[in-house]
Amino acid sequence: MKKISLKILTPKGVFLESSPYSVTVKTKLGYRIAQYGITPFVGVISSSNLHILNDNEKIEIPIKIGIVYANKYEVLIFSEDQLSST
């Protein structure tokens, strides 16, 4: 499976840059999974955990609010939160 480019941006700059297999995010319309080659989407993020699936690990990042933009090759997440990995 091909990887997708992920960038998470906060007011302090780039929080995370990675190339995971998938990113799962909860939006106002439900959960969305971004993988390489998906149909593009934009959504308002609901308070939840981002789930990022890399080669050997699954990262969860709590997020309260933000916007997600995903196309066939990349996922951009914009958040005003002070994020931290769990």
C-alpha positions as CSV (number, residue, x, y, z in Angstrom):
1,M,0.0,0.0,0.0
2,K,1.3,3.5,-0.9
3,K,1.7,6.1,1.8
4,I,0.1,9.5,2.0
5,S,1.8,12.7,3.1
6,L,0.5,14.2,6.4
7,K,1.2,17.7,7.8
8,I,-0.4,19.0,11.0
9,L,-0.2,22.8,11.5
10,T,-0.8,24.7,14.7
11,P,-0.3,28.4,15.5
12,K,3.3,27.5,16.6
13,G,4.1,26.0,13.2
14,V,4.4,22.5,11.9
15,F,3.5,20.0,14.7
16,L,4.0,16.8,12.7
17,E,5.1,15.8,9.2
18,S,4.9,12.1,8.4
19,S,4.1,9.6,5.6
20,P,1.6,7.2,7.1
21,Y,-0.6,4.6,5.5
22,S,-3.7,6.2,6.8
23,V,-5.1,9.0,8.9
24,T,-8.5,8.7,10.6
25,V,-10.2,11.9,11.7
26,K,-13.7,12.6,13.2
27,T,-15.5,15.4,11.3
28,K,-18.9,16.9,11.9
29,L,-20.3,14.4,9.3
30,G,-18.6,11.3,10.9
31,Y,-15.3,9.5,10.7
32,R,-13.2,9.9,7.6
33,I,-10.2,7.8,6.6
34,A,-7.6,9.4,4.4
35,Q,-5.4,7.0,2.4
36,Y,-3.4,7.3,-0.8
37,G,-5.6,7.7,-3.8
38,I,-8.8,8.7,-2.0
39,T,-11.5,11.1,-3.2
40,P,-10.6,14.5,-1.9
41,F,-12.6,16.0,1.0
42,V,-12.6,18.9,3.4
43,G,-14.2,18.8,6.9
44,V,-14.5,20.5,10.2
45,I,-12.9,18.3,12.9
46,S,-14.9,17.3,15.9
47,S,-13.3,16.9,19.3
48,S,-11.7,13.4,19.2
49,N,-8.4,11.6,18.6
50,L,-6.6,11.6,15.3
51,H,-5.4,8.0,14.5
52,I,-2.3,7.8,12.4
53,L,-1.1,4.4,11.1
54,N,2.6,4.2,10.4
55,D,4.8,1.2,9.6
56,N,5.2,-0.2,13.1
57,E,3.0,2.1,15.2
58,K,-0.4,3.7,15.7
59,I,-0.2,7.3,16.9
60,E,-3.2,8.9,18.6
61,I,-3.3,12.7,18.9
62,P,-6.1,14.4,20.9
63,I,-7.6,17.3,18.9
64,K,-10.5,19.6,20.0
65,I,-11.1,21.6,16.8
66,G,-9.6,22.1,13.4
67,I,-10.0,21.7,9.7
68,V,-8.9,18.8,7.6
69,Y,-8.1,18.9,3.8
70,A,-7.3,15.6,2.1
71,N,-6.6,14.9,-1.6
72,K,-5.1,11.8,-3.4
73,Y,-1.6,12.5,-2.2
74,E,-1.7,14.5,1.1
75,V,-3.6,15.3,4.3
76,L,-3.4,18.8,5.8
77,I,-4.8,19.4,9.3
78,F,-5.0,23.0,10.6
79,S,-5.7,23.3,14.4
80,E,-5.7,26.1,16.9
81,D,-5.0,23.5,19.7
82,Q,-1.7,23.0,21.5
83,L,-1.3,19.4,20.4
84,S,0.6,16.6,22.1
85,S,1.1,12.9,21.1
86,T,-0.3,10.2,23.4
